[in-house]
Amino acid sequence: MMPALRAIYRAETAEVAELRLGDFEAEWGKKYPAIGPAWRRACKIIKTRGSFPSDEVATKLLYLALRNLGVHWKPAIEWRAAYAQFTIFFPERLPTTIR
């Protein structure tokens, strides 16, 4: 999967990247359905700008956008807390320690 993603972000132009993203979704979309739409949403940061003085400026903007995405990501479920509750409600089904 990583070579397919690498081909997208190393594309020479936005049009080539769009084509490669379509190829990625055709090959990996069923197994990883969230990746394609996430990449399409992440590229909107470039679409809202008119033009860039250089490719380096566009690259920096993408880097900062991707770095800031990680700040807001949280695990969907706190598994340790959920496991503790499951052991209370279903003590016969679960061991008392997490290995």
C-alpha positions as CSV (number, residue, x, y, z in Angstrom):
1,M,0.0,0.0,0.0
2,M,2.8,2.4,0.8
3,P,4.3,2.5,-2.7
4,A,0.8,3.4,-4.1
5,L,0.6,6.3,-1.6
6,R,4.1,7.4,-2.3
7,A,3.3,7.6,-6.0
8,I,0.5,10.0,-5.2
9,Y,2.5,12.5,-3.1
10,R,5.5,12.3,-5.4
11,A,3.4,13.0,-8.5
12,E,4.8,15.6,-10.9
13,T,1.5,17.6,-11.2
14,A,-1.8,17.8,-9.4
15,E,-3.5,16.1,-12.4
16,V,-1.1,13.1,-12.2
17,A,-1.7,12.9,-8.4
18,E,-5.4,12.9,-9.0
19,L,-5.1,10.0,-11.5
20,R,-2.9,8.0,-9.1
21,L,-5.3,8.6,-6.2
22,G,-8.0,7.1,-8.5
23,D,-5.8,4.1,-9.1
24,F,-5.2,3.8,-5.4
25,E,-8.9,3.8,-4.6
26,A,-9.5,1.2,-7.3
27,E,-6.9,-1.1,-5.8
28,W,-7.1,-0.4,-2.1
29,G,-10.5,1.3,-1.7
30,K,-12.4,-1.7,-0.5
31,K,-9.8,-2.6,2.2
32,Y,-9.1,1.0,3.3
33,P,-12.2,3.1,2.4
34,A,-11.3,6.1,4.5
35,I,-7.9,6.9,2.9
36,G,-9.1,8.2,-0.5
37,P,-11.6,10.6,0.9
38,A,-9.2,11.8,3.5
39,W,-6.6,12.6,0.8
40,R,-9.2,14.5,-1.2
41,R,-10.1,16.6,1.8
42,A,-6.5,17.3,2.8
43,C,-5.7,18.7,-0.7
44,K,-8.4,21.4,-0.3
45,I,-5.9,23.6,1.5
46,I,-4.2,24.1,-1.9
47,K,-7.4,24.6,-3.8
48,T,-8.5,27.6,-1.7
49,R,-5.3,29.5,-2.6
50,G,-5.0,31.2,-6.0
51,S,-1.4,30.6,-6.8
52,F,2.0,30.1,-5.1
53,P,5.2,31.9,-5.7
54,S,7.1,28.6,-5.8
55,D,6.6,24.9,-5.3
56,E,8.5,25.2,-2.0
57,V,5.7,27.4,-0.6
58,A,3.0,24.9,-1.6
59,T,5.0,22.1,0.0
60,K,5.4,24.0,3.2
61,L,1.7,24.7,3.3
62,L,0.9,21.0,2.9
63,Y,3.4,20.0,5.5
64,L,1.9,22.4,8.1
65,A,-1.6,21.3,7.3
66,L,-0.7,17.6,7.7
67,R,1.2,18.4,10.9
68,N,-1.8,20.2,12.4
69,L,-4.1,17.4,11.5
70,G,-2.3,15.1,14.0
71,V,-3.0,17.6,16.9
72,H,-6.8,17.0,16.7
73,W,-6.8,13.2,16.2
74,K,-7.9,11.2,19.3
75,P,-8.6,7.5,19.7
76,A,-12.2,6.7,19.0
77,I,-12.5,4.5,22.1
78,E,-10.5,4.4,25.4
79,W,-10.0,0.6,25.4
80,R,-8.6,0.3,28.9
81,A,-11.6,2.1,30.4
82,A,-14.0,0.0,28.2
83,Y,-12.2,-3.2,29.2
84,A,-12.5,-2.3,32.9
85,Q,-16.2,-1.8,32.4
86,F,-16.5,-5.1,30.5
87,T,-14.8,-7.0,33.3
88,I,-17.3,-5.6,35.8
89,F,-20.4,-6.5,33.7
90,F,-19.0,-9.7,32.2
91,P,-16.5,-11.1,34.7
92,E,-17.0,-14.7,33.5
93,R,-16.1,-13.8,29.9
94,L,-12.9,-11.8,30.3
95,P,-9.7,-12.4,32.2
96,T,-9.0,-9.8,35.0
97,T,-5.6,-8.6,33.5
98,I,-4.7,-7.2,30.1
99,R,-1.7,-9.0,28.6
